[in-house]
């Protein structure tokens, strides 16, 4: 899964393309296993009207609670994940890097996830978002 571009932070325009893909697909209904007997359901993007250049918000359902997953890109391709009952409210955060070049896939090596925002289909985006959601719940006590 490693390529020579993996050492370089993903260029800002590629990260924006990835965020636009995840925003515009507005994924819903996907159930993600967290552990034995525990799962979370993706309930759609709640930042559809916002530019997808730095941040995405996705609604998640765990048991009978609705939570917000905030995915925010920072300098150098680092991404910060937060999960909480409302935007800006989180018990913990998880960080990972997005790496890649001007073309081809963007990789999140820590999550063992990769996606090409220019060539991805919904299935690819779901797989990537599934890894992101699991990482967010690994870091928080929101689950």
C-alpha positions as CSV (number, residue, x, y, z in Angstrom):
1,X,0.0,0.0,0.0
2,X,3.0,2.3,0.2
3,X,4.0,4.5,-2.7
4,X,6.7,7.1,-3.0
5,X,4.1,9.8,-2.7
6,X,3.1,8.5,0.8
7,X,5.8,10.6,2.5
8,X,4.2,13.8,1.2
9,X,1.2,15.5,2.7
10,X,-1.8,15.3,0.3
11,X,-2.0,18.6,-1.6
12,X,-4.8,20.9,-0.5
13,X,-6.8,20.6,-3.7
14,X,-6.8,16.8,-3.4
15,X,-8.0,16.9,0.2
16,X,-10.8,19.3,-1.0
17,X,-11.7,16.8,-3.7
18,X,-11.9,14.0,-1.1
19,X,-14.1,16.2,1.2
20,X,-16.4,17.2,-1.7
21,X,-16.8,13.5,-2.6
22,X,-17.8,12.6,1.0
23,X,-20.0,15.6,1.3
24,X,-21.8,15.3,-2.0
25,X,-22.4,11.5,-1.6
26,X,-24.2,12.4,1.7
27,X,-23.8,8.8,2.8
28,X,-26.7,7.4,4.9
29,X,-27.8,4.0,6.3
30,X,-24.4,2.4,6.4
31,X,-23.9,0.4,9.6
32,X,-20.4,0.1,10.9
33,X,-19.3,-2.5,13.5
34,X,-17.3,-1.0,16.3
35,X,-17.0,-4.2,18.5
36,X,-19.0,-7.3,19.2
37,X,-22.6,-6.2,19.5
38,X,-21.8,-2.5,19.1
39,X,-22.3,-0.5,15.9
40,X,-22.8,3.0,14.6
41,X,-25.0,4.0,11.7
42,X,-24.1,6.9,9.3
43,X,-27.0,9.2,9.2
44,X,-25.9,11.7,6.5
45,X,-23.7,14.8,6.0
46,X,-24.9,17.8,8.0
47,X,-22.6,20.2,6.3
48,X,-24.1,20.0,2.8
49,X,-24.4,23.8,2.5
50,X,-20.9,24.5,3.7
51,X,-17.8,24.6,1.5
52,X,-15.9,21.2,1.7
53,X,-12.5,22.8,1.8
54,X,-11.5,22.2,5.5
55,X,-14.3,20.5,7.4
56,X,-17.1,18.0,7.2
57,X,-19.8,17.1,9.7
58,X,-21.5,13.7,9.6
59,X,-24.4,12.6,11.7
60,X,-24.1,9.3,13.4
61,X,-26.5,7.1,15.3
62,X,-25.4,5.0,18.2
63,X,-28.2,3.2,20.0
64,X,-30.8,5.8,20.4
65,X,-28.4,8.8,20.4
66,X,-27.4,11.1,17.5
67,X,-23.8,12.2,17.5
68,X,-21.8,14.4,15.2
69,X,-18.5,13.4,13.6
70,X,-16.3,16.4,12.8
71,X,-13.6,15.7,10.2
72,X,-11.3,18.7,9.9
73,X,-8.1,19.0,7.9
74,X,-5.2,21.0,9.4
75,X,-1.9,22.1,8.1
76,X,0.4,19.6,6.5
77,X,-2.4,17.2,5.6
78,X,-3.2,16.3,9.2
79,X,-6.8,15.5,10.0
80,X,-8.5,15.8,13.3
81,X,-11.5,13.7,14.2
82,X,-14.0,14.6,17.0
83,X,-17.2,12.9,18.0
84,X,-19.7,14.4,20.3
85,X,-23.4,15.0,20.9
86,X,-23.2,18.4,19.1
87,X,-20.8,20.2,16.8
88,X,-17.7,21.4,18.7
89,X,-18.4,19.1,21.7
90,X,-16.1,16.1,21.9
91,X,-14.6,14.1,24.7
92,X,-11.4,13.3,22.8
93,X,-9.9,13.6,19.3
94,X,-7.9,11.5,17.0
95,X,-5.4,12.7,14.4
96,X,-4.0,11.1,11.3
97,X,-2.2,12.2,8.1
98,X,-3.5,12.2,4.6
99,X,-0.7,11.6,2.1
100,X,-0.4,11.4,-1.6
101,X,0.4,13.3,-4.8
102,X,-1.3,15.5,-7.3
103,X,-3.0,12.5,-8.9
104,X,-4.1,9.1,-7.8
105,X,-5.2,7.9,-4.4
106,X,-5.0,9.8,-1.1
107,X,-3.9,7.5,1.7
108,X,-4.4,7.6,5.4
109,X,-1.6,5.2,6.4
110,X,-2.6,5.1,10.1
111,X,-6.1,4.0,9.2
112,X,-5.0,1.6,6.4
113,X,-7.4,3.4,4.1
114,X,-7.0,4.9,0.6
115,X,-9.3,6.4,-1.9
116,X,-8.9,8.3,-5.2
117,X,-11.3,11.2,-5.0
118,X,-11.3,11.6,-8.8
119,X,-12.1,8.0,-9.6
120,X,-14.0,6.7,-6.5
121,X,-17.4,5.3,-6.6
122,X,-19.8,5.3,-3.6
123,X,-18.5,1.9,-2.4
124,X,-14.9,3.3,-2.2
125,X,-16.1,6.4,-0.3
126,X,-18.1,4.2,2.1
127,X,-15.0,2.0,2.8
128,X,-12.9,5.1,3.5
129,X,-15.5,6.7,5.7
130,X,-16.0,3.4,7.6
131,X,-12.2,3.5,8.5
132,X,-12.5,7.1,9.6
133,X,-15.6,6.4,11.8
134,X,-13.9,3.5,13.5
135,X,-10.8,5.6,14.2
136,X,-12.9,8.4,15.7
137,X,-14.6,5.9,18.0
138,X,-11.3,4.3,19.0
139,X,-10.2,7.7,20.3
140,X,-13.4,8.8,22.1
141,X,-15.6,7.7,24.9
142,X,-18.6,8.9,22.9
143,X,-19.4,5.3,21.9
